[in-house]
């Protein structure tokens, strides 16, 4: 069962502009794009830098350092140099609250 915690207010998110938050010690990049809100691990699997400092386009977030882009829905990289996906997290919207689950309870 997923445990959801408040990450931010929906009104704090700007279209196609990543917002970095930390939830239960986990760095998360929140992105509002294409009518949805996505939560993806904020650290690039290739270079250990913050993805929230990158650009968002076509439901992908691009790492600013080497240009790897990750699908916001799946976390899969779309090209080199990254070869490993990054985790994506379930999101729920309740009123103006963006809730994200970064942990699973047994």
C-alpha positions in Angstrom: 0.0 0.0 0.0 1.3 3.4 -1.0 1.7 6.2 1.6 1.1 9.6 0.2 2.5 12.8 1.7 1.9 16.4 0.7 4.7 17.6 -1.6 3.4 21.1 -2.4 0.4 23.1 -3.4 -0.7 22.6 -7.0 -0.8 26.4 -7.4 3.0 26.4 -6.7 3.7 24.5 -9.9 4.3 26.4 -13.1 3.7 24.6 -16.5 6.9 22.8 -17.7 9.0 24.1 -14.8 10.4 21.5 -12.5 10.1 22.0 -8.7 12.5 20.2 -6.4 11.2 18.8 -3.1 12.5 16.3 -0.6 10.0 13.7 0.8 11.1 11.3 3.5 14.7 12.0 2.6 14.1 11.3 -1.1 14.8 14.1 -3.7 11.9 14.5 -6.1 11.3 16.7 -9.1 7.6 17.6 -9.6 6.5 18.7 -13.1 3.2 19.9 -14.3 2.9 19.3 -18.0 0.4 18.2 -20.6 -2.4 18.6 -18.0 -0.9 16.2 -15.5 1.5 16.3 -12.6 4.5 13.9 -12.5 6.9 13.0 -9.8 10.3 11.7 -10.8 13.5 11.0 -8.8 15.5 14.2 -8.9 18.9 12.7 -9.4 20.1 11.7 -12.9 21.1 8.0 -13.1 24.2 9.0 -15.2 25.8 11.9 -13.5 24.3 12.3 -10.0 23.0 15.9 -10.6 19.6 17.4 -10.0 17.1 16.9 -12.8 14.9 19.7 -11.6 17.5 22.1 -12.9 16.9 20.8 -16.5 14.3 21.6 -19.2 10.9 20.0 -19.7 9.6 19.2 -23.2 7.4 16.6 -24.7 6.7 14.9 -21.3 10.5 14.5 -20.7 12.9 16.1 -18.4 16.4 16.7 -19.6 19.5 16.6 -17.5 21.3 19.9 -17.8 24.8 18.4 -17.5 25.0 15.9 -20.3 21.6 16.1 -22.0 20.1 12.8 -21.2 16.3 13.0 -21.2 14.0 10.9 -19.0 10.3 10.1 -19.7 8.2 11.7 -16.9 5.7 8.8 -17.1 8.2 5.9 -16.9 11.6 7.3 -15.9 13.3 5.6 -18.9 16.1 7.5 -20.6 15.5 8.4 -24.2 19.2 8.5 -25.1 22.8 8.4 -24.0 24.7 9.0 -21.9 22.1 7.7 -19.4 21.3 4.0 -19.8 19.4 3.4 -16.5 15.9 4.7 -15.7 15.2 6.8 -12.6 12.2 6.0 -10.3 8.9 7.7 -10.9 6.4 8.1 -8.1 2.6 7.9 -7.9 0.9 11.3 -7.6 -2.6 12.2 -6.3 -4.2 15.7 -6.4 -6.6 16.5 -3.6 -8.0 20.1 -3.9 -4.8 22.2 -4.2 -2.6 19.6 -2.6 -0.1 17.5 -4.6 0.4 14.2 -2.8 3.3 11.9 -3.7 4.2 8.4 -2.5 7.9 7.7 -2.3 7.5 4.7 0.0 5.6 1.5 0.1 4.2 -0.2 3.2 4.0 -3.9 3.2 
